[in-house]
């Protein structure tokens, strides 16, 4: 068998989402790799997970380029990583401004679609447990 050959697999989106969950769970529930074989296996899982996430992002957003989908996911990961966990009502003004600015970027760029949310409102509620009114207040405060 030639390693350079491409294989196309056709799966329903629901099964691709399930596969993403399974691979992600398997990857993040593992201990630190003990040897080179374990590291290679985890690297393979990370690669598979990235391929799945890019495919799902392309489907959800209509983007055709893998590079564009990867850039969108990378930006979204960074913005979400900067969103501190917990209730946005708790904490400093600086924390609220960071949340508001990041939510605004996610909203304007429609980046929430890469997480398979159809609307920004659904994204705020489903991903962060934030009511849309509260997300809008945080965005408005960050814009002042």
trRosetta pair geometry for C-beta under 8 A, 3 or more apart (Angstrom, degrees):
i j d omega theta_ij theta_ji phi_ij phi_ji
1 5 7.1 -95 179 28 82 133
2 5 4.8 99 82 -25 96 103
11 15 4.5 -117 179 83 110 118
11 16 5.0 133 99 -56 125 87
11 19 7.3 1 159 -9 167 140
12 15 4.9 90 61 7 82 101
12 16 7.2 -148 96 -5 42 87
13 16 5.4 -55 -147 37 37 114
13 17 6.3 40 153 -21 68 102
13 56 7.4 110 -152 -119 92 85
13 59 6.4 179 -111 151 119 161
14 17 5.7 -51 -150 35 32 113
14 18 6.5 34 150 -19 63 104
15 18 5.3 -48 -147 36 37 115
15 19 6.2 41 151 -22 66 103
16 19 5.5 -49 -146 35 32 114
16 20 6.5 40 150 -24 62 100
16 52 6.2 176 -176 -152 89 96
16 55 6.6 -106 -168 104 142 126
16 56 6.2 175 129 -75 122 98
17 20 5.6 -48 -151 30 33 115
17 21 6.7 33 151 -17 63 103
17 56 6.8 102 -84 -112 73 136
17 116 7.5 16 -104 -51 122 171
18 21 5.7 -55 -154 35 34 112
18 22 6.3 31 151 -19 67 107
19 22 5.7 -53 -144 37 33 112
19 23 6.2 28 159 -15 67 107
19 52 6.1 -148 104 -122 105 144
20 23 6.2 -59 -145 40 26 105
20 24 6.0 23 159 -17 63 113
20 49 6.8 96 -143 -140 70 73
20 52 4.6 -178 -88 138 89 136
20 53 6.6 111 -131 -70 123 67
20 56 6.6 -11 -59 -29 150 148
21 24 5.9 -60 -143 40 25 110
21 25 6.1 25 159 -19 64 109
22 25 5.9 -56 -146 37 26 109
22 26 6.2 23 156 -17 63 109
23 26 5.7 -56 -145 39 30 110
23 27 6.1 30 156 -21 65 109
23 45 5.8 176 -169 -162 95 90
23 48 5.6 -132 -144 105 151 115
23 49 4.9 -169 122 -80 126 88
23 52 6.7 143 39 10 147 153
24 27 5.8 -55 -144 36 28 111
24 28 6.2 2 167 2 65 113
24 49 5.9 108 -76 -127 73 127
25 28 6.6 -71 -140 48 22 93
25 29 5.7 12 167 -15 65 120
26 29 6.3 -63 -134 39 20 103
26 30 6.9 33 161 -38 57 104
26 45 6.4 -131 99 -140 107 142
27 30 6.4 -60 -167 11 25 113
27 42 6.5 111 -141 -146 83 80
27 45 4.5 175 -89 135 104 134
27 46 6.5 119 -139 -69 142 64
27 49 6.3 -40 -22 -44 156 145
30 33 7.7 25 139 -68 125 67
30 38 7.9 175 169 -171 134 107
30 42 6.5 -146 80 -95 153 112
31 34 7.5 25 104 -42 116 93
33 38 3.4 169 -148 112 92 110
33 39 4.2 148 118 -66 164 65
33 41 7.6 159 -113 51 121 93
33 42 5.6 -118 -60 0 123 135
34 38 5.4 80 37 10 65 154
35 38 5.4 101 53 10 63 101
35 39 7.2 -121 108 -4 35 92
36 39 5.5 -55 -147 37 34 113
36 40 6.2 36 155 -20 67 105
37 40 5.8 -54 -147 36 30 111
37 41 6.4 32 153 -20 63 106
38 41 5.6 -54 -149 35 32 113
38 42 6.4 28 155 -15 66 105
39 42 5.9 -56 -147 40 31 107
39 43 6.2 34 152 -20 65 106
40 43 5.5 -51 -146 36 31 114
40 44 6.4 36 151 -22 63 103
41 44 5.6 -53 -153 33 31 114
41 45 6.6 32 149 -18 64 102
42 45 5.5 -48 -147 35 37 113
42 46 6.4 41 152 -21 66 101
43 46 5.6 -51 -149 34 33 113
43 47 6.4 35 151 -20 64 104
44 47 5.7 -53 -149 35 32 112
44 48 6.4 32 153 -18 65 104
45 48 5.7 -53 -146 37 33 111
45 49 6.2 35 154 -20 66 106
46 49 5.6 -54 -147 37 30 113
46 50 6.3 32 154 -20 64 105
47 50 5.7 -53 -149 35 30 111
47 51 6.5 32 153 -20 64 104
48 51 5.7 -54 -150 34 32 112
48 52 6.4 30 153 -17 65 106
49 52 5.8 -56 -149 37 31 111
49 53 6.2 30 154 -18 67 107
50 53 5.7 -54 -143 38 31 110
50 54 6.2 31 158 -18 65 106
50 70 7.7 31 -177 -116 106 101
51 54 5.9 -56 -147 37 27 110
51 55 6.4 28 154 -19 63 108
52 55 5.7 -56 -149 36 30 111
52 56 6.3 25 156 -15 66 108
53 56 5.9 -57 -145 40 30 108
53 57 6.1 31 155 -20 65 108
53 73 5.8 96 141 -131 118 154
54 57 5.7 -54 -144 37 30 111
54 58 6.3 32 155 -21 64 105
54 66 5.6 32 174 -147 139 81
54 69 4.7 107 -154 112 77 128
54 70 5.7 -12 -105 -68 116 77
54 73 6.8 -96 -88 -10 65 148
55 58 5.8 -55 -150 34 29 112
55 59 6.5 28 152 -17 63 106
56 59 5.6 -54 -148 37 33 112
56 60 6.1 27 156 -16 67 111
56 114 7.9 94 108 -170 85 59
56 116 6.5 -49 167 -59 112 113
57 60 5.8 -59 -141 41 29 107
57 61 5.8 0 169 4 67 118
57 63 6.9 -14 131 44 88 124
57 69 4.3 138 97 -162 120 105
57 72 6.1 165 177 83 137 122
57 73 5.5 -99 -68 -60 161 109
57 113 7.8 97 -152 113 68 78
57 114 4.1 8 -128 -141 102 87
58 61 6.6 -71 -133 49 21 91
58 62 7.7 -107 180 77 53 2
58 63 5.2 -100 -123 74 65 82
58 64 6.9 81 -154 -111 111 20
58 66 7.4 -40 -66 -94 133 51
58 69 4.8 -50 -63 -81 82 148
60 113 4.9 170 139 162 103 81
60 114 6.1 150 79 -109 131 26
60 115 7.8 -153 138 53 169 22
60 116 4.9 -117 -102 -95 142 61
61 69 7.1 168 47 -108 132 88
61 72 6.9 -5 -39 130 173 173
61 110 7.5 134 -129 119 101 108
61 113 4.6 115 -89 114 81 126
61 114 6.0 -3 -44 -74 126 69
63 68 4.8 -145 -170 102 130 121
63 69 4.9 165 94 -68 136 85
63 72 6.9 -166 -29 -7 164 146
64 68 7.6 49 58 41 51 133
65 68 4.0 83 74 7 108 105
65 69 6.7 -176 93 -7 58 83
66 69 5.7 -60 -150 41 32 110
66 70 6.1 33 153 -21 68 108
67 70 5.7 -52 -143 37 30 111
67 71 6.3 31 155 -20 64 106
68 71 5.7 -54 -147 36 30 111
68 72 6.3 32 153 -20 64 105
69 72 5.6 -52 -148 35 32 113
69 73 6.3 29 154 -16 65 107
69 114 7.3 150 -156 -121 76 112
70 73 5.8 -56 -146 40 30 109
70 74 6.1 33 154 -22 65 108
71 74 5.6 -53 -144 36 29 113
71 75 6.3 29 157 -17 64 106
72 75 6.0 -56 -149 37 28 108
72 76 6.2 25 154 -16 64 111
72 109 7.6 -180 -135 153 92 123
72 111 6.0 -176 -171 -128 92 86
72 114 5.2 176 131 -70 116 144
73 76 5.6 -57 -143 41 31 111
73 77 6.1 35 156 -23 66 105
73 114 5.6 -165 -84 175 71 145
74 77 5.8 -51 -146 34 28 112
74 78 6.5 27 154 -17 62 106
75 78 5.8 -57 -151 36 31 110
75 79 6.3 26 154 -15 66 108
75 105 7.9 -122 162 148 112 123
75 109 7.4 -61 116 126 142 168
75 111 6.5 -114 98 -118 107 142
76 79 5.8 -55 -143 40 31 109
76 80 6.0 25 159 -14 66 110
76 106 6.8 85 -123 -115 83 97
76 111 4.5 177 -86 169 106 125
76 114 5.5 -155 -16 67 163 138
76 115 7.1 -166 171 -40 148 101
77 80 6.0 -59 -142 43 25 106
77 81 6.0 31 156 -25 62 111
78 81 5.6 -56 -146 35 27 115
78 82 6.6 24 155 -17 62 106
79 82 5.9 -60 -154 36 31 109
79 83 7.0 37 147 -30 63 99
79 102 4.5 153 -169 -157 94 103
79 105 5.8 -145 -116 84 144 126
79 106 5.8 173 126 -61 152 100
79 111 7.2 85 42 93 148 162
80 83 5.4 -44 -153 18 41 116
80 102 7.6 154 -71 167 32 133
80 106 7.9 79 -62 -85 80 137
80 127 7.7 -85 -125 168 124 134
82 98 6.1 -124 153 173 105 116
82 102 5.6 -178 85 -83 113 146
83 98 7.5 178 -104 126 46 97
83 99 5.7 79 -134 -115 83 77
83 102 5.6 -144 -69 93 91 153
83 103 7.8 85 -101 -55 124 81
83 128 7.1 -75 154 -106 147 128
84 91 7.1 126 87 -105 146 170
84 95 5.7 -48 29 -152 142 108
84 98 7.2 69 -8 87 99 131
84 99 7.1 -77 33 -67 82 103
86 90 5.9 -70 146 62 118 123
86 91 7.2 113 99 -36 128 125
87 90 4.6 77 78 4 100 103
87 91 8.0 170 86 -4 70 100
88 91 7.3 -70 -156 39 37 119
88 95 7.4 -169 -145 130 67 100
88 96 6.0 102 178 -113 93 76
88 99 5.1 -166 -126 128 123 175
88 130 6.8 27 6 -105 130 121
88 134 6.9 139 64 157 126 117
88 138 6.0 -28 156 -88 150 141
89 134 7.8 -65 -57 -151 97 128
91 95 3.9 -39 137 59 132 156
91 96 6.8 162 90 -41 101 80
92 95 4.8 108 58 2 76 99
92 96 7.2 -139 102 0 47 86
93 96 5.6 -57 -152 38 36 112
93 97 6.3 38 150 -22 69 105
94 97 5.7 -55 -148 35 31 112
94 98 6.5 33 153 -20 65 102
95 98 5.9 -52 -151 32 31 111
95 99 6.5 30 152 -16 64 106
96 99 5.7 -54 -150 38 33 112
96 100 6.2 33 153 -19 66 108
96 138 5.9 -133 -173 -133 83 93
96 141 6.2 -18 138 99 115 145
96 142 7.6 -151 131 -63 71 90
97 100 5.6 -54 -144 39 32 112
97 101 6.2 31 158 -18 67 106
97 141 6.8 -111 -93 119 67 98
97 142 4.9 132 -151 -108 62 84
98 101 6.0 -55 -144 38 28 108
98 102 6.2 22 159 -13 63 111
98 142 8.0 -173 -17 -109 9 126
99 102 6.1 -63 -147 41 25 106
99 103 6.1 24 158 -17 64 111
99 138 5.2 -53 106 -179 105 140
99 142 7.7 -149 77 -57 56 133
100 103 5.9 -57 -143 39 27 109
100 104 6.3 31 156 -23 63 106
100 138 3.8 -152 -84 153 88 76
100 139 4.9 174 -160 -89 85 28
100 140 7.4 -94 -152 39 130 35
100 141 5.4 -133 -80 67 164 86
100 142 2.9 179 108 -24 121 124
100 143 7.4 -116 152 -19 123 69
101 104 5.7 -55 -150 33 29 114
101 105 6.6 29 153 -18 64 104
101 142 4.5 -156 -54 -176 67 142
102 105 5.7 -51 -149 34 35 111
102 106 6.3 34 152 -17 66 106
103 106 5.5 -55 -147 39 34 112
103 107 6.1 34 154 -20 67 107
103 124 7.2 45 -142 -99 122 106
103 135 5.5 -156 -173 -165 153 97
103 138 6.1 70 32 98 146 118
103 139 5.4 -104 93 -75 113 97
103 142 7.9 146 48 17 95 150
104 107 5.7 -55 -144 38 30 111
104 108 6.1 24 160 -15 67 109
104 139 4.7 132 -71 -141 92 100
104 142 6.1 -142 -16 85 132 133
104 143 6.9 137 -96 -63 154 99
105 108 6.1 -54 -138 40 27 105
105 109 6.0 8 167 0 63 116
105 111 7.3 14 128 2 75 136
106 109 6.5 -68 -140 50 20 98
106 111 4.6 -92 -143 54 65 114
106 112 5.7 77 164 -48 103 85
106 120 7.4 134 117 -130 93 101
106 123 7.3 -155 145 133 126 150
107 110 7.4 14 179 -75 30 43
107 112 7.4 19 -93 -15 46 119
107 120 4.8 44 -119 -126 88 147
107 139 6.9 -4 13 -109 149 149
110 113 5.3 18 153 -8 91 116
110 120 7.7 -98 -118 -64 59 98
111 114 5.7 -33 -177 14 62 114
111 115 8.0 49 136 -5 70 96
112 115 5.7 -58 -166 39 53 107
112 117 4.6 -52 157 64 104 119
112 119 7.6 -17 103 117 142 23
112 120 5.5 152 13 -105 155 58
112 122 7.7 138 156 75 136 82
112 123 3.5 -66 -149 -79 136 157
112 127 7.6 -135 -135 -9 99 144
113 116 7.3 44 -177 -86 43 19
113 117 6.7 -107 -93 64 34 63
113 118 7.5 46 -111 -116 80 27
115 123 6.4 103 68 -125 127 102
115 127 6.4 25 140 -80 161 131
117 120 7.5 99 119 -93 126 21
117 122 4.6 -179 -164 97 105 105
117 123 3.9 154 89 -72 166 81
117 126 6.1 -179 -100 48 121 136
117 127 7.2 -78 -46 -29 144 111
118 122 6.0 46 50 32 74 150
119 122 4.5 97 59 6 86 100
119 123 6.9 -143 99 -6 48 86
120 123 5.3 -52 -149 35 36 117
120 124 6.4 38 154 -21 68 101
120 132 7.6 99 109 -125 85 103
120 135 7.7 -168 148 123 101 150
121 124 6.0 -52 -150 32 29 110
121 125 6.5 19 156 -9 63 110
121 132 4.2 -17 -127 -86 92 131
121 135 7.9 -176 -114 47 52 142
122 125 5.9 -61 -147 44 30 107
122 126 5.5 14 163 -8 69 120
123 126 6.2 -62 -129 47 21 100
123 127 5.3 -5 -179 5 64 122
123 128 7.8 35 141 8 66 97
124 127 6.9 -53 -113 47 12 93
124 128 5.7 -49 -163 49 50 112
124 130 4.3 -78 173 77 96 102
124 131 7.3 0 124 119 121 8
124 132 5.7 129 63 -91 145 58
124 134 8.0 168 167 70 133 87
124 135 4.3 -71 -132 -51 149 154
125 128 7.6 -42 -75 58 5 69
125 129 6.8 31 -161 -122 43 23
125 130 6.6 -111 -80 66 40 50
125 131 6.7 41 -91 -102 91 37
125 132 7.1 -36 -44 -45 100 78
128 135 7.8 111 75 -86 137 115
130 134 5.2 -127 -170 82 90 115
130 135 4.8 99 133 -59 129 98
130 138 8.0 -48 -161 7 144 139
131 134 4.8 87 62 8 84 103
131 135 7.1 -155 92 -6 42 87
132 135 5.5 -55 -146 38 35 113
132 136 6.2 39 154 -22 67 105
133 136 5.7 -56 -151 35 29 113
133 137 6.6 33 150 -21 64 103
134 137 5.6 -48 -150 32 35 114
134 138 6.6 35 152 -17 65 104
135 138 5.8 -55 -151 36 33 111
135 139 6.3 33 151 -19 66 107
136 139 5.6 -54 -146 37 32 112
136 140 6.2 32 155 -19 66 107
137 140 5.8 -56 -146 38 29 110
137 141 6.3 29 156 -20 64 106
138 141 5.8 -53 -146 35 29 111
138 142 6.5 27 154 -17 63 107
139 142 5.8 -60 -151 37 30 110
139 143 6.4 28 152 -21 64 110
140 143 5.7 -59 -150 34 32 113
140 144 7.1 41 153 -35 63 97
141 144 6.1 -46 -159 12 35 114
